[in-house]
Amino acid sequence: MSVFGSDNRMTYSPYVRPACNLRGDKTVLVDAKIHDIEPLAYNFLRNFAKDNDLQVETLPDSYFD
């Protein structure tokens, strides 16, 4: 969900971004809107999390606004 641009900097999808929680754990935030916009990408992310035993949490809809 990211690409390297011509300036060799990583650019992320507006619906997926890296973050960390209050404990300092690395996380990835995924806007649920991606489900309606690009269902295959959403399914890929869900399956990736499941296959790698990653914790999935649901945040309020307004989190990305």
PDB file of N, CA, C and O in Angstrom:
ATOM      1  N   MET A   1       0.824  -1.175   0.000  1.00  0.00           N
ATOM      2  CA  MET A   1       0.000   0.000   0.000  1.00  0.00           C
ATOM      3  C   MET A   1       0.876   1.248   0.000  1.00  0.00           C
ATOM      4  O   MET A   1       0.426   2.330   0.378  1.00  0.00           O
ATOM      5  N   SER A   2       2.130   1.092  -0.426  1.00  0.00           N
ATOM      6  CA  SER A   2       3.042   2.221  -0.541  1.00  0.00           C
ATOM      7  C   SER A   2       3.930   2.018  -1.756  1.00  0.00           C
ATOM      8  O   SER A   2       4.103   0.902  -2.245  1.00  0.00           O
ATOM      9  N   VAL A   3       4.485   3.116  -2.227  1.00  0.00           N
ATOM     10  CA  VAL A   3       5.392   3.075  -3.377  1.00  0.00           C
ATOM     11  C   VAL A   3       6.525   4.071  -3.133  1.00  0.00           C
ATOM     12  O   VAL A   3       6.385   5.019  -2.360  1.00  0.00           O
ATOM     13  N   PHE A   4       7.638   3.838  -3.802  1.00  0.00           N
ATOM     14  CA  PHE A   4       8.722   4.814  -3.779  1.00  0.00           C
ATOM     15  C   PHE A   4       8.522   5.756  -4.948  1.00  0.00           C
ATOM     16  O   PHE A   4       8.340   5.319  -6.084  1.00  0.00           O
ATOM     17  N   GLY A   5       8.556   7.052  -4.669  1.00  0.00           N
ATOM     18  CA  GLY A   5       8.396   8.057  -5.700  1.00  0.00           C
ATOM     19  C   GLY A   5       9.708   8.348  -6.402  1.00  0.00           C
ATOM     20  O   GLY A   5      10.738   7.760  -6.071  1.00  0.00           O
ATOM     21  N   SER A   6       9.676   9.252  -7.367  1.00  0.00           N
ATOM     22  CA  SER A   6      10.881   9.614  -8.125  1.00  0.00           C
ATOM     23  C   SER A   6      11.929  10.263  -7.224  1.00  0.00           C
ATOM     24  O   SER A   6      13.110  10.296  -7.570  1.00  0.00           O
ATOM     25  N   ASP A   7      11.502  10.781  -6.068  1.00  0.00           N
ATOM     26  CA  ASP A   7      12.436  11.386  -5.116  1.00  0.00           C
ATOM     27  C   ASP A   7      12.979  10.366  -4.112  1.00  0.00           C
ATOM     28  O   ASP A   7      13.621  10.734  -3.129  1.00  0.00           O
ATOM     29  N   ASN A   8      12.715   9.075  -4.371  1.00  0.00           N
ATOM     30  CA  ASN A   8      13.151   7.967  -3.518  1.00  0.00           C
ATOM     31  C   ASN A   8      12.560   8.011  -2.114  1.00  0.00           C
ATOM     32  O   ASN A   8      13.133   7.454  -1.177  1.00  0.00           O
ATOM     33  N   ARG A   9      11.418   8.671  -1.969  1.00  0.00           N
ATOM     34  CA  ARG A   9      10.709   8.697  -0.692  1.00  0.00           C
ATOM     35  C   ARG A   9       9.470   7.828  -0.805  1.00  0.00           C
ATOM     36  O   ARG A   9       8.836   7.759  -1.859  1.00  0.00           O
ATOM     37  N   MET A  10       9.133   7.165   0.296  1.00  0.00           N
ATOM     38  CA  MET A  10       7.974   6.288   0.294  1.00  0.00           C
ATOM     39  C   MET A  10       6.702   7.129   0.414  1.00  0.00           C
ATOM     40  O   MET A  10       6.606   8.028   1.250  1.00  0.00           O
ATOM     41  N   THR A  11       5.739   6.813  -0.438  1.00  0.00           N
ATOM     42  CA  THR A  11       4.444   7.475  -0.423  1.00  0.00           C
ATOM     43  C   THR A  11       3.389   6.420  -0.125  1.00  0.00           C
ATOM     44  O   THR A  11       3.388   5.339  -0.713  1.00  0.00           O
ATOM     45  N   TYR A  12       2.492   6.749   0.797  1.00  0.00           N
ATOM     46  CA  TYR A  12       1.474   5.790   1.221  1.00  0.00           C
ATOM     47  C   TYR A  12       0.120   6.123   0.613  1.00  0.00           C
ATOM     48  O   TYR A  12      -0.166   7.271   0.275  1.00  0.00           O
ATOM     49  N   SER A  13      -0.699   5.099   0.482  1.00  0.00           N
ATOM     50  CA  SER A  13      -2.083   5.275   0.078  1.00  0.00           C
ATOM     51  C   SER A  13      -2.754   6.205   1.089  1.00  0.00           C
ATOM     52  O   SER A  13      -2.408   6.176   2.270  1.00  0.00           O
ATOM     53  N   PRO A  14      -3.709   7.029   0.645  1.00  0.00           N
ATOM     54  CA  PRO A  14      -4.412   7.885   1.598  1.00  0.00           C
ATOM     55  C   PRO A  14      -5.280   7.076   2.568  1.00  0.00           C
ATOM     56  O   PRO A  14      -5.795   7.634   3.537  1.00  0.00           O
ATOM     57  N   TYR A  15      -5.448   5.791   2.327  1.00  0.00           N
ATOM     58  CA  TYR A  15      -6.284   4.940   3.162  1.00  0.00           C
ATOM     59  C   TYR A  15      -5.489   4.015   4.081  1.00  0.00           C
ATOM     60  O   TYR A  15      -6.069   3.297   4.896  1.00  0.00           O
ATOM     61  N   VAL A  16      -4.173   4.033   3.951  1.00  0.00           N
ATOM     62  CA  VAL A  16      -3.309   3.170   4.759  1.00  0.00           C
ATOM     63  C   VAL A  16      -2.088   3.988   5.159  1.00  0.00           C
ATOM     64  O   VAL A  16      -1.457   4.631   4.320  1.00  0.00           O
ATOM     65  N   ARG A  17      -1.761   3.956   6.459  1.00  0.00           N
ATOM     66  CA  ARG A  17      -0.577   4.711   6.873  1.00  0.00           C
ATOM     67  C   ARG A  17       0.062   4.059   8.098  1.00  0.00           C
ATOM     68  O   ARG A  17      -0.625   3.455   8.922  1.00  0.00           O
ATOM     69  N   PRO A  18       1.388   4.189   8.207  1.00  0.00           N
ATOM     70  CA  PRO A  18       2.083   3.642   9.367  1.00  0.00           C
ATOM     71  C   PRO A  18       1.824   4.530  10.584  1.00  0.00           C
ATOM     72  O   PRO A  18       1.556   5.724  10.450  1.00  0.00           O
ATOM     73  N   ALA A  19       1.907   3.937  11.750  1.00  0.00           N
ATOM     74  CA  ALA A  19       1.706   4.677  12.999  1.00  0.00           C
ATOM     75  C   ALA A  19       2.305   3.870  14.133  1.00  0.00           C
ATOM     76  O   ALA A  19       2.971   2.861  13.904  1.00  0.00           O
ATOM     77  N   CYS A  20       2.067   4.315  15.350  1.00  0.00           N
ATOM     78  CA  CYS A  20       2.418   3.537  16.528  1.00  0.00           C
ATOM     79  C   CYS A  20       1.384   3.824  17.607  1.00  0.00           C
ATOM     80  O   CYS A  20       0.750   4.879  17.616  1.00  0.00           O
ATOM     81  N   ASN A  21       1.226   2.870  18.511  1.00  0.00           N
ATOM     82  CA  ASN A  21       0.249   3.062  19.586  1.00  0.00           C
ATOM     83  C   ASN A  21       0.936   3.714  20.781  1.00  0.00           C
ATOM     84  O   ASN A  21       2.120   4.046  20.720  1.00  0.00           O
ATOM     85  N   LEU A  22       0.195   3.894  21.856  1.00  0.00           N
ATOM     86  CA  LEU A  22       0.734   4.571  23.033  1.00  0.00           C
ATOM     87  C   LEU A  22       1.866   3.792  23.704  1.00  0.00           C
ATOM     88  O   LEU A  22       2.686   4.372  24.416  1.00  0.00           O
ATOM     89  N   ARG A  23       1.905   2.478  23.475  1.00  0.00           N
ATOM     90  CA  ARG A  23       2.990   1.656  24.022  1.00  0.00           C
ATOM     91  C   ARG A  23       4.249   1.725  23.161  1.00  0.00           C
ATOM     92  O   ARG A  23       5.306   1.231  23.554  1.00  0.00           O
ATOM     93  N   GLY A  24       4.126   2.347  21.974  1.00  0.00           N
ATOM     94  CA  GLY A  24       5.264   2.432  21.064  1.00  0.00           C
ATOM     95  C   GLY A  24       5.323   1.292  20.071  1.00  0.00           C
ATOM     96  O   GLY A  24       6.283   1.195  19.307  1.00  0.00           O
ATOM     97  N   ASP A  25       4.309   0.415  20.060  1.00  0.00           N
ATOM     98  CA  ASP A  25       4.265  -0.684  19.095  1.00  0.00           C
ATOM     99  C   ASP A  25       3.993  -0.130  17.704  1.00  0.00           C
ATOM    100  O   ASP A  25       3.167   0.768  17.539  1.00  0.00           O
ATOM    101  N   LYS A  26       4.680  -0.659  16.716  1.00  0.00           N
ATOM    102  CA  LYS A  26       4.437  -0.249  15.335  1.00  0.00           C
ATOM    103  C   LYS A  26       3.080  -0.775  14.890  1.00  0.00           C
ATOM    104  O   LYS A  26       2.727  -1.921  15.169  1.00  0.00           O
ATOM    105  N   THR A  27       2.324   0.067  14.198  1.00  0.00           N
ATOM    106  CA  THR A  27       0.998  -0.301  13.722  1.00  0.00           C
ATOM    107  C   THR A  27       0.801   0.192  12.298  1.00  0.00           C
ATOM    108  O   THR A  27       1.597   0.973  11.779  1.00  0.00           O
ATOM    109  N   VAL A  28      -0.263  -0.272  11.683  1.00  0.00           N
ATOM    110  CA  VAL A  28      -0.697   0.228  10.384  1.00  0.00           C
ATOM    111  C   VAL A  28      -2.170   0.588  10.527  1.00  0.00           C
ATOM    112  O   VAL A  28      -2.977  -0.236  10.957  1.00  0.00           O
ATOM    113  N   LEU A  29      -2.514   1.809  10.169  1.00  0.00           N
ATOM    114  CA  LEU A  29      -3.902   2.255  10.213  1.00  0.00           C
ATOM    115  C   LEU A  29      -4.511   2.098   8.830  1.00  0.00           C
ATOM    116  O   LEU A  29      -3.947   2.556   7.836  1.00  0.00           O
ATOM    117  N   VAL A  30      -5.656   1.451   8.775  1.00  0.00           N
ATOM    118  CA  VAL A  30      -6.345   1.213   7.510  1.00  0.00           C
ATOM    119  C   VAL A  30      -7.735   1.831   7.609  1.00  0.00           C
ATOM    120  O   VAL A  30      -8.530   1.459   8.473  1.00  0.00           O
ATOM    121  N   ASP A  31      -8.019   2.766   6.727  1.00  0.00           N
ATOM    122  CA  ASP A  31      -9.344   3.387   6.691  1.00  0.00           C
ATOM    123  C   ASP A  31     -10.322   2.381   6.088  1.00  0.00           C
ATOM    124  O   ASP A  31     -10.069   1.837   5.013  1.00  0.00           O
ATOM    125  N   ALA A  32     -11.434   2.135   6.772  1.00  0.00           N
ATOM    126  CA  ALA A  32     -12.423   1.164   6.306  1.00  0.00           C
ATOM    127  C   ALA A  32     -13.031   1.550   4.958  1.00  0.00           C
ATOM    128  O   ALA A  32     -13.623   0.702   4.291  1.00  0.00           O
ATOM    129  N   LYS A  33     -12.896   2.806   4.547  1.00  0.00           N
ATOM    130  CA  LYS A  33     -13.411   3.231   3.236  1.00  0.00           C
ATOM    131  C   LYS A  33     -12.775   2.439   2.101  1.00  0.00           C
ATOM    132  O   LYS A  33     -13.360   2.300   1.027  1.00  0.00           O
ATOM    133  N   ILE A  34     -11.569   1.918   2.346  1.00  0.00           N
ATOM    134  CA  ILE A  34     -10.890   1.141   1.308  1.00  0.00           C
ATOM    135  C   ILE A  34     -11.710  -0.089   0.921  1.00  0.00           C
ATOM    136  O   ILE A  34     -11.594  -0.585  -0.200  1.00  0.00           O
ATOM    137  N   HIS A  35     -12.534  -0.579   1.841  1.00  0.00           N
ATOM    138  CA  HIS A  35     -13.389  -1.730   1.541  1.00  0.00           C
ATOM    139  C   HIS A  35     -14.325  -1.428   0.377  1.00  0.00           C
ATOM    140  O   HIS A  35     -14.528  -2.279  -0.489  1.00  0.00           O
ATOM    141  N   ASP A  36     -14.894  -0.235   0.349  1.00  0.00           N
ATOM    142  CA  ASP A  36     -15.817   0.144  -0.724  1.00  0.00           C
ATOM    143  C   ASP A  36     -15.097   0.592  -1.985  1.00  0.00           C
ATOM    144  O   ASP A  36     -15.599   0.397  -3.093  1.00  0.00           O
ATOM    145  N   ILE A  37     -13.920   1.193  -1.822  1.00  0.00           N
ATOM    146  CA  ILE A  37     -13.180   1.735  -2.964  1.00  0.00           C
ATOM    147  C   ILE A  37     -12.398   0.654  -3.693  1.00  0.00           C
ATOM    148  O   ILE A  37     -12.401   0.596  -4.922  1.00  0.00           O
ATOM    149  N   GLU A  38     -11.728  -0.203  -2.928  1.00  0.00           N
ATOM    150  CA  GLU A  38     -10.892  -1.255  -3.511  1.00  0.00           C
ATOM    151  C   GLU A  38     -10.993  -2.524  -2.678  1.00  0.00           C
ATOM    152  O   GLU A  38     -10.115  -2.809  -1.863  1.00  0.00           O
ATOM    153  N   PRO A  39     -12.072  -3.295  -2.885  1.00  0.00           N
ATOM    154  CA  PRO A  39     -12.297  -4.497  -2.073  1.00  0.00           C
ATOM    155  C   PRO A  39     -11.142  -5.499  -2.097  1.00  0.00           C
ATOM    156  O   PRO A  39     -10.878  -6.150  -1.086  1.00  0.00           O
ATOM    157  N   LEU A  40     -10.454  -5.636  -3.223  1.00  0.00           N
ATOM    158  CA  LEU A  40      -9.347  -6.594  -3.288  1.00  0.00           C
ATOM    159  C   LEU A  40      -8.205  -6.175  -2.362  1.00  0.00           C
ATOM    160  O   LEU A  40      -7.597  -7.025  -1.712  1.00  0.00           O
ATOM    161  N   ALA A  41      -7.911  -4.890  -2.294  1.00  0.00           N
ATOM    162  CA  ALA A  41      -6.864  -4.399  -1.396  1.00  0.00           C
ATOM    163  C   ALA A  41      -7.273  -4.626   0.050  1.00  0.00           C
ATOM    164  O   ALA A  41      -6.455  -5.039   0.872  1.00  0.00           O
ATOM    165  N   TYR A  42      -8.537  -4.356   0.364  1.00  0.00           N
ATOM    166  CA  TYR A  42      -9.045  -4.581   1.714  1.00  0.00           C
ATOM    167  C   TYR A  42      -8.904  -6.055   2.100  1.00  0.00           C
ATOM    168  O   TYR A  42      -8.421  -6.373   3.187  1.00  0.00           O
ATOM    169  N   ASN A  43      -9.324  -6.942   1.215  1.00  0.00           N
ATOM    170  CA  ASN A  43      -9.227  -8.383   1.488  1.00  0.00           C
ATOM    171  C   ASN A  43      -7.775  -8.819   1.643  1.00  0.00           C
ATOM    172  O   ASN A  43      -7.466  -9.656   2.491  1.00  0.00           O
ATOM    173  N   PHE A  44      -6.887  -8.261   0.833  1.00  0.00           N
ATOM    174  CA  PHE A  44      -5.468  -8.562   0.955  1.00  0.00           C
ATOM    175  C   PHE A  44      -4.963  -8.183   2.348  1.00  0.00           C
ATOM    176  O   PHE A  44      -4.270  -8.968   2.995  1.00  0.00           O
ATOM    177  N   LEU A  45      -5.311  -6.982   2.805  1.00  0.00           N
ATOM    178  CA  LEU A  45      -4.858  -6.522   4.118  1.00  0.00           C
ATOM    179  C   LEU A  45      -5.411  -7.391   5.239  1.00  0.00           C
ATOM    180  O   LEU A  45      -4.686  -7.747   6.167  1.00  0.00           O
ATOM    181  N   ARG A  46      -6.688  -7.731   5.156  1.00  0.00           N
ATOM    182  CA  ARG A  46      -7.295  -8.586   6.189  1.00  0.00           C
ATOM    183  C   ARG A  46      -6.632  -9.968   6.212  1.00  0.00           C
ATOM    184  O   ARG A  46      -6.323 -10.495   7.281  1.00  0.00           O
ATOM    185  N   ASN A  47      -6.421 -10.543   5.041  1.00  0.00           N
ATOM    186  CA  ASN A  47      -5.790 -11.863   4.971  1.00  0.00           C
ATOM    187  C   ASN A  47      -4.334 -11.815   5.424  1.00  0.00           C
ATOM    188  O   ASN A  47      -3.853 -12.747   6.068  1.00  0.00           O
ATOM    189  N   PHE A  48      -3.629 -10.733   5.091  1.00  0.00           N
ATOM    190  CA  PHE A  48      -2.243 -10.580   5.535  1.00  0.00           C
ATOM    191  C   PHE A  48      -2.192 -10.554   7.061  1.00  0.00           C
ATOM    192  O   PHE A  48      -1.353 -11.221   7.667  1.00  0.00           O
ATOM    193  N   ALA A  49      -3.078  -9.794   7.675  1.00  0.00           N
ATOM    194  CA  ALA A  49      -3.126  -9.724   9.134  1.00  0.00           C
ATOM    195  C   ALA A  49      -3.443 -11.089   9.736  1.00  0.00           C
ATOM    196  O   ALA A  49      -2.823 -11.501  10.716  1.00  0.00           O
ATOM    197  N   LYS A  50      -4.403 -11.780   9.152  1.00  0.00           N
ATOM    198  CA  LYS A  50      -4.794 -13.102   9.654  1.00  0.00           C
ATOM    199  C   LYS A  50      -3.652 -14.107   9.495  1.00  0.00           C
ATOM    200  O   LYS A  50      -3.327 -14.832  10.435  1.00  0.00           O
ATOM    201  N   ASP A  51      -3.049 -14.147   8.313  1.00  0.00           N
ATOM    202  CA  ASP A  51      -1.977 -15.106   8.037  1.00  0.00           C
ATOM    203  C   ASP A  51      -0.762 -14.891   8.934  1.00  0.00           C
ATOM    204  O   ASP A  51      -0.020 -15.832   9.217  1.00  0.00           O
ATOM    205  N   ASN A  52      -0.558 -13.656   9.380  1.00  0.00           N
ATOM    206  CA  ASN A  52       0.608 -13.328  10.198  1.00  0.00           C
ATOM    207  C   ASN A  52       0.263 -13.127  11.670  1.00  0.00           C
ATOM    208  O   ASN A  52       1.049 -12.572  12.438  1.00  0.00           O
ATOM    209  N   ASP A  53      -0.938 -13.594  12.050  1.00  0.00           N
ATOM    210  CA  ASP A  53      -1.388 -13.509  13.446  1.00  0.00           C
ATOM    211  C   ASP A  53      -1.251 -12.107  14.022  1.00  0.00           C
ATOM    212  O   ASP A  53      -0.823 -11.934  15.163  1.00  0.00           O
ATOM    213  N   LEU A  54      -1.621 -11.096  13.214  1.00  0.00           N
ATOM    214  CA  LEU A  54      -1.551  -9.714  13.662  1.00  0.00           C
ATOM    215  C   LEU A  54      -2.861  -9.315  14.335  1.00  0.00           C
ATOM    216  O   LEU A  54      -3.938  -9.760  13.937  1.00  0.00           O
ATOM    217  N   GLN A  55      -2.757  -8.492  15.332  1.00  0.00           N
ATOM    218  CA  GLN A  55      -3.940  -8.011  16.048  1.00  0.00           C
ATOM    219  C   GLN A  55      -4.657  -6.974  15.195  1.00  0.00           C
ATOM    220  O   GLN A  55      -4.015  -6.099  14.612  1.00  0.00           O
ATOM    221  N   VAL A  56      -5.981  -7.063  15.116  1.00  0.00           N
ATOM    222  CA  VAL A  56      -6.799  -6.122  14.354  1.00  0.00           C
ATOM    223  C   VAL A  56      -7.773  -5.456  15.320  1.00  0.00           C
ATOM    224  O   VAL A  56      -8.490  -6.132  16.058  1.00  0.00           O
ATOM    225  N   GLU A  57      -7.792  -4.139  15.309  1.00  0.00           N
ATOM    226  CA  GLU A  57      -8.703  -3.373  16.150  1.00  0.00           C
ATOM    227  C   GLU A  57      -9.518  -2.440  15.272  1.00  0.00           C
ATOM    228  O   GLU A  57      -9.046  -1.985  14.230  1.00  0.00           O
ATOM    229  N   THR A  58     -10.730  -2.159  15.691  1.00  0.00           N
ATOM    230  CA  THR A  58     -11.597  -1.237  14.972  1.00  0.00           C
ATOM    231  C   THR A  58     -11.594   0.107  15.693  1.00  0.00           C
ATOM    232  O   THR A  58     -11.775   0.177  16.909  1.00  0.00           O
ATOM    233  N   LEU A  59     -11.385   1.173  14.920  1.00  0.00           N
ATOM    234  CA  LEU A  59     -11.381   2.527  15.473  1.00  0.00           C
ATOM    235  C   LEU A  59     -12.648   3.251  15.023  1.00  0.00           C
ATOM    236  O   LEU A  59     -13.312   2.804  14.088  1.00  0.00           O
ATOM    237  N   PRO A  60     -12.988   4.351  15.669  1.00  0.00           N
ATOM    238  CA  PRO A  60     -14.158   5.125  15.244  1.00  0.00           C
ATOM    239  C   PRO A  60     -14.028   5.592  13.803  1.00  0.00           C
ATOM    240  O   PRO A  60     -12.922   5.844  13.325  1.00  0.00           O
ATOM    241  N   ASP A  61     -15.164   5.707  13.106  1.00  0.00           N
ATOM    242  CA  ASP A  61     -15.165   6.158  11.706  1.00  0.00           C
ATOM    243  C   ASP A  61     -14.491   7.509  11.523  1.00  0.00           C
ATOM    244  O   ASP A  61     -13.900   7.765  10.475  1.00  0.00           O
ATOM    245  N   SER A  62     -14.570   8.365  12.512  1.00  0.00           N
ATOM    246  CA  SER A  62     -14.029   9.718  12.391  1.00  0.00           C
ATOM    247  C   SER A  62     -12.516   9.775  12.544  1.00  0.00           C
ATOM    248  O   SER A  62     -11.938  10.857  12.431  1.00  0.00           O
ATOM    249  N   TYR A  63     -11.854   8.652  12.796  1.00  0.00           N
ATOM    250  CA  TYR A  63     -10.421   8.645  13.068  1.00  0.00           C
ATOM    251  C   TYR A  63      -9.610   9.200  11.894  1.00  0.00           C
ATOM    252  O   TYR A  63      -8.610   9.882  12.117  1.00  0.00           O
ATOM    253  N   PHE A  64     -10.011   8.927  10.663  1.00  0.00           N
ATOM    254  CA  PHE A  64      -9.263   9.377   9.501  1.00  0.00           C
ATOM    255  C   PHE A  64      -9.691  10.763   9.014  1.00  0.00           C
ATOM    256  O   PHE A  64      -9.029  11.337   8.149  1.00  0.00           O
ATOM    257  N   ASP A  65     -10.768  11.302   9.544  1.00  0.00           N
ATOM    258  CA  ASP A  65     -11.245  12.615   9.081  1.00  0.00           C
ATOM    259  C   ASP A  65     -10.391  13.740   9.600  1.00  0.00           C
ATOM    260  O   ASP A  65     -10.658  14.905   9.304  1.00  0.00           O
TER     261      ASP A  65
END
